[in-house]
Amino acid sequence: MTLDTAVLRFAGCVVLASALLSIYVHPWWIVLTIVAGVNMIQASFTGFCPAALVFKKLGVKPGNAFN
């Protein structure tokens, strides 16, 4: 697994989990979906992603998107 796939999988899990939590637990969990979306848009423009930094420190091999 590369850094790119790890970040995308993590983002997908966060979005799905927050959507489910907003349905079954409390509607305010949708804010986590919004934060994840804003972070993905921000990362597409700047190339900076906090999750990528964490995965790099965990030793995930680099990919092409987050150098």
C-alpha positions in Angstrom: 0.0 0.0 0.0 1.3 3.4 -0.9 0.7 6.7 0.9 -1.8 7.8 -1.7 -4.0 4.7 -1.3 -3.7 4.9 2.5 -4.9 8.5 2.6 -7.7 7.9 0.2 -8.9 4.8 2.1 -8.7 6.7 5.4 -10.7 9.6 4.0 -13.3 7.2 2.6 -13.7 5.5 5.9 -14.0 8.8 7.8 -16.8 10.0 5.3 -18.7 6.7 5.5 -18.4 6.4 9.3 -19.5 10.0 9.9 -22.4 9.6 7.5 -23.6 6.5 9.3 -23.1 8.1 12.7 -25.2 11.1 11.6 -28.0 8.8 10.6 -27.9 6.5 13.6 -26.5 8.5 16.5 -26.8 12.3 16.0 -27.2 14.6 13.0 -24.3 16.7 14.0 -21.9 13.9 13.0 -22.3 15.3 9.5 -19.9 18.0 10.5 -17.1 15.4 10.3 -18.1 14.6 6.7 -17.8 18.4 5.9 -14.4 18.6 7.6 -13.1 15.6 5.7 -14.4 17.1 2.4 -12.9 20.5 3.1 -9.6 18.8 3.9 -9.6 16.9 0.7 -10.3 20.0 -1.4 -7.5 21.9 0.5 -5.1 19.0 0.0 -5.8 19.0 -3.7 -4.7 22.7 -4.0 -1.8 22.8 -1.5 -0.5 19.2 -1.5 -0.6 19.3 2.4 -2.5 16.6 4.1 -2.3 16.0 7.9 -3.2 12.3 7.4 -0.3 11.9 4.9 2.1 13.2 7.6 0.8 10.6 10.1 1.0 7.8 7.6 4.6 8.8 6.6 5.6 8.7 10.3 4.0 5.2 10.5 6.3 4.1 7.7 3.9 3.8 4.8 5.9 4.0 1.5 5.5 7.1 -0.5 3.3 7.4 -3.5 3.0 10.1 -6.2 0.5 12.6 -4.8 1.9 13.5 -1.3 5.6 14.0 -1.7 
